[in-house]
Amino acid sequence: MALRPDEFYDHALSAADQEHRLPLARMTGWSISPFEAEGLRVSPLRPPVLPEPPRHGEDPSDCDSCREREEGIWFNDTWRLTRIKGVGVPLVLMLHPLDHYDMADLPDELAAELGVLSAHIVRHVQALPHISRAHVYRIGDGGAHLHIWFFARPEGQTQLYGSWMPVWDDLLPEYPADVADADAATVADALVASIGGRRASATRGF
C-alpha cells in the first residue's frame, strides 16, 4: 500500500533542509540539463493539499477538449490530432479522443486504437527531415480529458535528449509557425495514407 499523503510528506522532509528544500536532483548534473547547478536551488516542498483541486474538464460540460472537438489537423470517427502552437521545438502534436474519456476509463477498443495510432504518429513525425525522435508523454494532472503529447526532437540537438525536452521547449524561442504548419500537414497526410481518417476542413486546423 502506498504511503498516506502525510506519510509521504514526512518521508520527503527527512531529506530536506530546515527550509523544506530538497537537494538538487541528480538530473541537474546531467550534461543535457538546461540549468547549471551552481546557484540553482529547489523550491520548498509544500504540504499535501487534500482534497486535491479538480482538474480542468472534470465536468464534460465545462471541457475545452469537448467544445473543440471540430478543431484539429487530422480526424477519424473516435480521435482527433491537433498542433500545439507557440512551442520551441519543431513540432508538438496532441491526440485526443473525441468523447470525454481519461486514460483509466478508456474503453478497451479505444485503448487498442490509441496504441496503434501512437505508433503511426511517431513513425510519421520521425520521418520528417531533420527530426531524430518523437517523444510521447501522458501526464493527466492538468486536464481530465485524455490528451497524449508528441514532441519532435530536432536532429543533432543532443541536449534535448530525454525527460528534459519539455523544459527546453519552454526555454527555446518560438519555432517558425509556417515550418511547423507544413510539417504538421505532412504528418496528417501520412496518417490518412497509413491508417485512414481525414484531414481538417479548409477553414479549420491550421
C-alpha positions in Angstrom: 0.0 0.0 0.0 1.3 3.5 -0.9 2.2 5.9 1.8 -0.6 8.2 3.0 -0.2 11.8 2.0 1.1 12.9 5.4 3.5 9.9 5.5 4.8 10.7 2.0 5.3 14.4 3.0 7.1 13.4 6.3 9.3 10.9 4.4 10.3 13.5 1.8 11.1 16.1 4.5 13.6 13.7 6.1 15.9 14.5 3.2 15.1 18.3 3.2 16.8 21.2 4.9 15.3 23.5 7.5 13.5 25.5 4.8 12.0 22.3 3.4 14.2 22.4 0.4 15.3 19.1 -1.1 18.8 18.6 -2.6 19.1 19.3 -6.3 18.0 16.4 -8.5 20.7 14.2 -10.0 19.3 15.2 -13.3 20.7 18.8 -12.8 24.1 17.3 -13.1 23.4 15.6 -16.4 25.1 17.1 -19.5 21.7 17.6 -21.0 20.4 19.7 -18.2 19.2 23.2 -19.2 20.4 24.6 -15.9 23.8 24.9 -14.3 23.7 23.5 -10.7 25.6 26.4 -9.2 23.2 29.0 -7.9 20.2 26.7 -8.6 18.0 25.7 -5.6 14.9 23.6 -5.1 11.6 25.3 -4.1 10.4 24.5 -0.6 8.3 21.3 -0.5 4.7 22.3 0.3 2.4 20.1 2.4 -0.2 18.0 0.6 -3.4 19.6 -0.5 -6.5 17.5 0.3 -8.8 17.1 -1.3 -6.9 17.8 -4.5 -8.3 20.7 -6.6 -10.4 19.5 -9.6 -8.6 19.3 -13.0 -10.0 21.3 -15.9 -12.8 19.5 -17.6 -13.8 17.1 -14.8 -17.4 18.1 -15.8 -17.7 17.4 -19.6 -20.0 20.4 -19.9 -17.0 22.6 -18.9 -14.3 20.8 -21.0 -12.4 22.7 -23.6 -11.4 19.5 -25.5 -15.1 18.5 -25.8 -16.0 22.0 -27.0 -13.2 22.0 -29.5 -13.8 18.5 -31.0 -14.0 20.0 -34.5 -10.6 21.6 -34.2 -7.5 19.7 -35.5 -5.3 18.6 -38.3 -6.5 15.0 -38.6 -9.6 13.1 -37.5 -11.3 9.8 -37.6 -14.5 8.6 -36.0 -13.1 8.5 -32.5 -9.9 10.6 -32.3 -8.5 14.0 -33.4 -5.0 15.3 -33.7 -4.0 18.9 -33.1 -0.9 21.0 -33.4 0.1 22.9 -30.3 1.2 26.5 -31.2 3.8 28.7 -29.6 6.3 26.0 -28.8 10.1 26.0 -29.1 10.8 22.6 -30.6 10.0 21.8 -34.3 6.6 20.2 -33.7 4.3 19.4 -30.8 1.1 17.4 -31.5 -1.7 16.3 -29.2 -4.0 13.4 -29.6 -7.5 13.5 -28.0 -10.4 11.1 -28.0 -13.5 12.8 -29.4 -15.6 11.6 -26.5 -14.9 12.5 -22.9 -12.6 9.8 -21.5 -9.5 9.8 -19.3 -6.8 7.1 -19.6 -8.2 4.9 -16.8 -11.8 4.8 -18.2 -10.8 4.5 -21.9 -12.8 1.5 -23.3 -10.5 -1.4 -24.4 -11.3 -0.8 -28.1 -10.2 2.8 -27.9 -7.2 1.8 -25.8 -6.1 -0.5 -28.6 -6.7 2.2 -31.2 -4.5 4.6 -29.1 -1.6 2.2 -29.2 -1.8 1.8 -33.0 -2.4 5.5 -33.6 0.5 6.5 -31.4 2.9 4.2 -33.3 1.8 5.7 -36.6 2.1 9.3 -35.4 5.6 8.6 -34.0 6.6 6.9 -37.3 5.4 9.9 -39.4 7.0 12.5 -37.1 10.3 10.7 -37.2 10.1 10.5 -41.0 10.2 14.4 -41.2 13.6 15.8 -42.4 15.8 16.9 -39.5 13.8 15.2 -36.8 15.6 12.5 -34.9 13.0 11.3 -32.4 9.4 11.7 -31.3 8.8 11.7 -27.5 5.4 10.6 -26.2 4.0 11.9 -23.0 0.8 11.4 -21.0 0.6 13.3 -17.7 -3.0 14.0 -16.9 -2.8 16.4 -13.9 -4.0 19.5 -15.9 -7.0 18.2 -17.8 -9.5 15.4 -17.2 -10.0 14.7 -20.9 -7.2 12.4 -22.1 -4.5 14.0 -24.2 -1.3 12.5 -25.4 1.7 14.7 -26.3 4.1 14.1 -29.2 7.3 16.2 -29.1 9.6 16.2 -32.2 13.3 16.4 -31.2 15.4 18.3 -33.7 18.3 16.4 -35.3 21.7 16.9 -33.7 20.4 18.7 -30.5 21.6 16.1 -28.1 20.9 18.4 -25.1 17.3 17.8 -25.8 17.5 14.1 -25.1 15.1 12.5 -22.7 13.0 14.0 -19.9 14.4 17.5 -20.1 13.0 18.2 -23.5 9.7 19.7 -22.4 11.7 22.1 -20.2 14.0 23.0 -23.1 10.8 23.5 -25.2 9.7 26.1 -22.7 13.0 27.9 -22.8 13.6 28.0 -26.6 12.3 30.8 -28.8 9.1 30.1 -30.7 9.7 27.9 -33.7 8.7 29.3 -37.1 4.9 28.7 -37.4 4.9 28.2 -41.2 7.5 25.5 -40.9 5.6 23.7 -38.1 2.3 24.0 -40.1 3.9 22.4 -43.1 5.4 19.6 -41.1 2.1 19.0 -39.3 0.3 18.8 -42.6 2.8 16.2 -43.8 2.2 14.1 -40.7 -1.6 14.5 -41.2 -1.4 13.4 -44.8 0.8 10.5 -43.9 -1.8 9.4 -41.3 -4.6 9.5 -43.8 -2.5 7.3 -46.1 -1.3 4.8 -43.4 -4.3 4.5 -41.2 -7.2 6.3 -42.8 -9.2 9.2 -41.3 -9.5 12.6 -42.8 -7.7 16.0 -42.9 -9.2 19.1 -41.3 -11.6 21.2 -43.4 -10.2 24.2 -45.2 -11.4 26.5 -42.5 -10.0 24.6 -39.6 -6.9 23.0 -38.2 -4.0 25.3 -39.1 
